[in-house]
């Protein structure tokens, strides 16, 4: 099983996104928890199956293998193994 490390930029981005949802979109805590739970479930699956997602390095011009997980319709995160 692999170990996950969250980058500082990921943590900051998630906090900023949650703040935006709370303050600007006035989403309920339940909706926000649902989204965060989706992220958690996706990352937990990656501990066992790190190559589950699509390698998008070529698509985005990265010089090393980079994978993308899409959450909902508008959000995604990238990771490397």
C-alpha positions in Angstrom: 0.0 0.0 0.0 1.2 3.5 -0.9 1.5 6.5 1.4 -0.1 9.8 0.4 1.4 13.2 0.9 -0.7 16.3 0.3 1.2 19.2 -1.2 1.0 22.6 0.5 -0.6 24.0 -2.7 -3.3 21.3 -2.6 -4.1 22.1 1.0 -4.3 25.8 0.3 -6.4 25.3 -2.8 -8.9 23.1 -1.0 -9.2 25.6 1.9 -9.7 28.4 -0.5 -12.3 26.5 -2.5 -14.3 25.6 0.7 -14.1 29.2 1.9 -15.5 30.3 -1.5 -18.4 27.8 -1.3 -19.2 28.9 2.2 -19.0 32.7 1.7 -19.9 33.3 -1.9 -22.1 30.4 -2.9 -23.5 29.8 0.6 -23.4 26.1 0.2 -24.6 24.0 3.1 -22.2 22.2 5.3 -23.7 19.0 4.2 -23.0 19.7 0.5 -19.4 20.7 1.3 -18.9 17.6 3.4 -20.2 15.5 0.5 -17.6 17.0 -1.8 -14.7 16.6 0.7 -15.9 13.0 1.3 -15.6 12.4 -2.5 -12.0 13.6 -2.4 -11.2 11.4 0.6 -12.7 8.3 -1.0 -10.7 9.0 -4.2 -7.5 9.5 -2.4 -8.0 6.4 -0.2 -8.5 4.3 -3.4 -5.2 5.6 -4.7 -3.3 4.1 -1.7 -4.1 0.7 -3.1 -4.3 1.5 -6.9 -2.1 4.4 -7.6 -2.3 4.0 -11.4 -6.1 3.9 -11.4 -6.4 7.4 -12.9 -5.4 8.6 -16.4 -1.8 9.7 -17.0 -2.3 13.2 -18.4 1.4 14.2 -18.6 1.4 14.5 -22.3 -1.9 16.3 -22.5 -0.8 19.0 -20.0 2.9 19.2 -21.0 4.3 17.7 -17.8 7.8 16.1 -18.0 6.9 13.3 -15.6 4.0 11.0 -15.2 1.1 12.9 -13.7 -2.4 11.5 -13.0 -5.7 13.3 -12.8 -8.8 12.5 -10.7 -12.0 14.3 -11.6 -14.4 15.2 -8.8 -17.9 16.1 -9.9 -18.3 18.3 -13.0 -15.9 21.2 -12.2 -13.0 20.0 -10.1 -10.0 17.8 -10.4 -6.7 17.1 -8.7 -3.4 15.9 -10.1 -1.0 13.6 -8.4 2.3 11.8 -9.0 3.5 8.3 -8.0 
